[in-house]
Amino acid sequence: MKDKRNAPQEKSQNNKLRKIMKNRWFYPALYLVVVAVIVSAVLWTQKDGGTSSADKHKKDDNQFALDHNKDDLVSVNGRKEVFKWPVADKNATEVVMPFYDVNASPEEQQKALVTYDNTTTQNTGICIVAKDGKTFDVQASMSGKVVKAERDPVLGNVVVLQHDNGVQTMYASLDEMKVEKGEQISQGQVLGIAGQDLYNKEAGIHVHFEIRKNDKFVNPTSYFQKGIASLDNIKSNASSSEVTNGQPSAKDRGTDQQQDNQDNMNNGKSNGKTSTDQSKDNTMSDNGSDTHS
């Protein structure tokens, strides 16, 4: 009964729709509506895409600013920091070979000599070992940028950090490196694991640690717990412009030669005086002979 009642109404609605469709304006109006829907959809899509692109650029800018600020932060921290031992637990390690100090006693200097390939050289850093003889993590003594991280056939893996004011720290004889060139490193960050090298076999498992100012080597133990400003009085060594490979600086190599030259000069002066005296004696002898004659 209900279907029969609804049938006349549906028929009436269909008749009205047919009458509307017969009008001339129906299809143009329908076309305009469809076009408007399509255009609206396109504009909405472009708006979303533009927003996404803007967000992406904003994200990239923020990332650049973050990286830039990180570089500045590392630099600022480096100026405020002090040199720390390149190990987590200083009490668990010891210096097995000291820095060669020209002002040290002969006994101390002897301990700082390295013999490799039948050649004896002066140690330009300190060699640190674990008291139990095992390997250990090597940490950054100060925040900086990795300017070298590579394998050396003689020194093992070598990492060099650049700090402010021409200061560098070097970590050699590493069995494994955990950083790459170009990285910004924070103080205390693990750079690698101590290992062995061919250059100083007698040291066993160790890390060779150096501090340099404008390529001039300094005794690391004299600068621990001191900042970069403590190196301001260190002048560049013009004869040692190359990055060290563990060999002594030109100044240190020339110290013994300079001493020998000084001794030779002194001997020369002494010999010169003796020759003069001898010449006077000979002259007096000749004069005496002539007088006697």
C-alpha positions as CSV (number, residue, x, y, z in Angstrom):
1,M,0.0,0.0,0.0
2,K,2.8,2.3,0.9
3,D,4.6,1.7,-2.4
4,K,1.5,2.5,-4.4
5,R,1.1,5.8,-2.5
6,N,4.7,6.8,-3.2
7,A,4.6,5.9,-6.9
8,P,2.5,9.0,-8.0
9,Q,4.9,11.3,-6.1
10,E,8.0,9.8,-7.7
11,K,6.4,10.1,-11.1
12,S,5.5,13.7,-10.4
13,Q,9.1,14.5,-9.4
14,N,10.5,12.8,-12.5
15,N,8.2,14.9,-14.7
16,K,9.4,18.1,-13.0
17,L,13.1,17.0,-13.6
18,R,12.3,16.4,-17.3
19,K,10.7,19.8,-17.6
20,I,13.8,21.5,-16.0
21,M,16.2,19.6,-18.3
22,K,14.2,20.8,-21.3
23,N,15.0,24.4,-20.5
24,R,17.9,26.0,-22.5
25,W,19.8,27.2,-19.5
26,F,20.0,23.8,-17.7
27,Y,23.1,22.4,-19.4
28,P,25.1,25.6,-19.5
29,A,24.4,26.0,-15.8
30,L,25.3,22.4,-15.1
31,Y,28.6,22.9,-17.1
32,L,29.4,26.0,-15.0
33,V,28.8,24.1,-11.8
34,V,31.1,21.3,-12.9
35,V,33.9,23.7,-14.0
36,A,33.6,25.6,-10.7
37,V,34.0,22.4,-8.7
38,I,37.1,21.4,-10.8
39,V,38.7,24.8,-10.4
40,S,38.1,24.8,-6.7
41,A,39.7,21.4,-6.3
42,V,42.8,22.5,-8.3
43,L,43.2,25.7,-6.2
44,W,42.8,23.7,-3.0
45,T,45.5,21.2,-4.1
46,Q,47.9,24.0,-5.1
47,K,47.3,25.7,-1.8
48,D,48.3,22.5,0.1
49,G,51.3,22.0,-2.2
50,G,52.4,25.6,-1.6
51,T,52.1,25.2,2.1
52,S,54.1,22.0,2.0
53,S,56.8,23.6,0.0
54,A,56.9,26.6,2.3
55,D,57.1,24.3,5.3
56,K,59.9,22.4,3.6
57,H,61.9,25.6,3.0
58,K,61.2,26.7,6.5
59,K,62.4,23.4,7.8
60,D,65.6,23.6,5.8
61,D,66.2,27.1,7.0
62,N,65.7,26.0,10.6
63,Q,68.1,23.1,10.1
64,F,70.7,25.4,8.6
65,A,70.3,27.7,11.5
66,L,70.6,24.8,13.9
67,D,73.8,23.5,12.3
68,H,75.2,27.0,12.2
69,N,74.3,27.6,15.8
70,K,75.9,24.2,16.7
71,D,79.2,25.2,15.0
72,D,79.1,28.5,17.0
73,L,78.3,26.6,20.1
74,V,81.2,24.3,19.7
75,S,83.5,27.2,19.1
76,V,82.3,29.1,22.1
77,N,82.5,26.0,24.3
78,G,86.1,25.5,23.0
79,R,87.0,28.9,24.3
80,K,85.5,28.2,27.7
81,E,86.7,24.6,28.1
82,V,90.0,23.4,29.5
83,F,92.1,20.6,28.2
84,K,91.1,17.3,29.7
85,W,92.8,13.9,29.7
86,P,91.7,12.0,26.5
87,V,90.4,9.1,28.6
88,A,87.3,8.7,30.7
89,D,89.1,7.6,33.9
90,K,92.5,9.2,34.4
91,N,93.2,7.1,37.5
92,A,92.9,3.9,35.4
93,T,95.6,5.0,33.0
94,E,99.3,6.2,33.1
95,V,101.8,7.8,30.9
96,V,104.2,5.1,29.6
97,M,106.2,7.6,27.5
98,P,106.5,11.3,28.3
99,F,106.9,14.3,26.0
100,Y,110.5,15.1,25.1
101,D,111.4,18.2,27.0
102,V,114.7,19.9,26.1
103,N,114.8,21.3,29.6
104,A,114.3,17.9,31.3
105,S,117.0,15.8,32.9
106,P,119.0,13.4,30.7
107,E,117.2,10.5,32.4
108,E,113.8,11.9,31.5
109,Q,114.8,12.7,28.0
110,Q,116.0,9.2,27.5
111,K,112.5,7.9,28.5
112,A,111.0,10.1,25.8
113,L,113.0,8.7,22.8
114,V,111.3,6.4,20.3
115,T,113.3,4.0,18.1
116,Y,111.7,3.0,14.8
117,D,113.4,1.6,11.7
118,N,116.8,2.0,13.2
119,T,116.2,5.7,13.8
120,T,115.7,7.3,17.2
121,T,113.4,10.4,17.5
122,Q,112.0,12.5,20.2
123,N,108.4,12.0,21.4
124,T,106.2,14.9,20.4
125,G,103.4,14.0,22.7
126,I,102.6,11.6,25.5
127,C,101.7,7.9,25.2
128,I,98.9,6.8,27.6
129,V,98.2,3.2,28.5
130,A,95.6,1.4,30.7
131,K,97.1,0.1,33.9
132,D,95.5,-3.3,33.3
133,G,97.0,-3.4,29.8
134,K,93.7,-3.5,28.0
135,T,92.2,-1.3,25.4
136,F,90.1,1.8,26.3
137,D,88.0,4.5,24.8
138,V,89.8,7.6,23.6
139,Q,87.9,10.9,24.1
140,A,88.2,14.4,22.8
141,S,90.3,16.5,25.1
142,M,88.4,19.6,23.9
143,S,85.5,20.4,21.6
144,G,86.6,20.9,17.9
145,K,86.2,19.9,14.3
146,V,87.7,16.8,12.8
147,V,90.2,17.9,10.2
148,K,91.9,14.4,9.8
149,A,90.6,10.9,10.4
150,E,92.5,8.4,8.4
151,R,94.6,5.2,8.6
152,D,98.4,5.6,8.7
153,P,100.5,2.5,8.0
154,V,102.9,3.3,10.8
155,L,100.9,5.3,13.3
156,G,97.7,3.4,13.1
157,N,94.4,5.3,12.9
158,V,94.9,9.0,13.4
159,V,92.4,11.7,14.4
160,V,93.2,15.4,14.5
161,L,90.8,18.0,15.9
162,Q,91.0,21.7,15.1
163,H,90.3,24.2,17.9
164,D,90.4,28.0,18.1
165,N,93.5,30.1,17.6
166,G,95.5,27.6,15.6
167,V,95.4,24.9,18.3
168,Q,95.1,21.2,17.4
169,T,95.0,18.0,19.3
170,M,96.1,14.7,17.8
171,Y,95.1,11.1,18.8
172,A,97.2,8.4,17.1
173,S,97.6,4.6,17.5
174,L,93.9,4.1,17.4
175,D,92.6,0.6,16.7
176,E,89.2,1.9,15.6
177,M,87.9,5.3,14.7
178,K,84.3,6.4,15.5
179,V,84.3,9.8,13.8
180,E,84.7,11.2,10.3
181,K,86.4,14.2,8.8
182,G,84.3,17.3,9.0
183,E,82.4,16.3,12.1
184,Q,81.9,18.7,15.0
185,I,83.0,17.0,18.2
186,S,82.1,17.8,21.7
187,Q,84.5,17.5,24.6
188,G,84.5,14.0,26.0
189,Q,83.0,12.4,22.9
190,V,84.6,9.1,22.0
191,L,86.9,9.3,19.0
192,G,88.0,5.8,18.9
193,I,89.6,2.9,20.7
194,A,93.3,2.7,21.8
195,G,95.4,0.2,19.9
196,Q,98.9,-0.6,18.8
197,D,101.1,0.8,16.0
198,L,104.4,0.1,14.3
199,Y,106.0,3.3,15.3
200,N,106.1,2.6,19.0
201,K,105.7,-1.1,19.6
202,E,107.2,-1.0,23.0
203,A,104.3,1.1,24.3
204,G,101.8,-1.7,23.6
205,I,98.1,-0.8,23.5
206,H,98.1,3.0,23.9
207,V,97.0,6.3,22.5
208,H,99.6,8.9,21.4
209,F,98.2,12.3,22.3
210,E,99.6,15.7,21.2
211,I,98.7,19.4,21.6
212,R,100.0,21.8,19.0
213,K,99.9,25.6,18.5
214,N,100.5,26.6,15.0
215,D,102.2,23.3,14.3
216,K,104.5,23.7,17.3
217,F,104.4,20.9,19.8
218,V,103.9,21.5,23.5
219,N,104.0,19.2,26.5
220,P,100.3,18.1,27.1
221,T,100.8,17.5,30.8
222,S,101.6,21.2,31.2
223,Y,98.3,22.3,29.8
224,F,95.7,19.9,31.2
225,Q,93.1,21.9,33.2
226,K,94.1,25.0,31.2
227,G,92.3,26.8,28.4
228,I,93.4,27.7,24.9
229,A,94.4,31.1,26.1
230,S,97.2,29.5,28.0
231,L,98.9,28.8,24.7
232,D,98.8,32.4,23.5
233,N,102.5,32.8,24.4
234,I,103.5,30.0,22.0
235,K,104.8,31.4,18.8
236,S,104.6,29.5,15.5
237,N,107.6,27.5,14.5
238,A,108.3,28.5,10.9
239,S,110.6,25.5,10.4
240,S,107.9,23.1,11.4
241,S,105.0,24.1,9.1
242,E,104.0,20.5,8.1
243,V,101.4,18.6,10.0
244,T,103.2,16.2,12.4
245,N,103.3,12.5,11.7
246,G,104.7,11.7,15.1
247,Q,108.2,12.8,14.3
248,P,109.9,15.5,16.4
249,S,109.7,19.1,15.4
250,A,112.6,20.7,13.5
251,K,113.5,22.8,16.5
252,D,113.8,19.8,18.7
253,R,115.8,17.9,16.1
254,G,118.2,20.8,15.8
255,T,118.8,21.2,19.5
256,D,121.6,18.7,19.7
257,Q,123.2,20.0,16.5
258,Q,123.0,23.6,17.9
259,Q,124.8,22.4,21.1
260,D,127.4,20.6,19.0
261,N,128.0,23.8,17.0
262,Q,128.3,25.8,20.1
263,D,130.8,23.3,21.5
264,N,132.8,23.5,18.3
265,M,132.8,27.2,18.4
266,N,134.1,27.2,22.0
267,N,136.7,24.6,21.1
268,G,137.6,26.8,18.1
269,K,138.1,29.8,20.4
270,S,140.2,27.7,22.8
271,N,142.3,26.4,19.9
272,G,142.6,29.9,18.5
273,K,144.0,31.2,21.8
274,T,146.4,28.3,22.0
275,S,147.6,28.9,18.5
276,T,148.2,32.6,19.3
277,D,150.1,31.7,22.4
278,Q,152.1,29.2,20.4
279,S,152.8,31.7,17.7
280,K,154.1,34.2,20.3
281,D,156.3,31.5,21.7
282,N,157.7,30.7,18.3
283,T,158.3,34.4,17.6
284,M,160.1,34.8,20.9
285,S,162.1,31.7,20.2
286,D,163.2,32.9,16.8
287,N,164.1,36.3,18.2
288,G,166.1,34.6,20.8
289,S,167.9,32.6,18.2
290,D,168.7,35.7,16.1
291,T,170.0,37.5,19.2
292,H,172.2,34.5,20.2
293,S,173.6,34.4,16.7
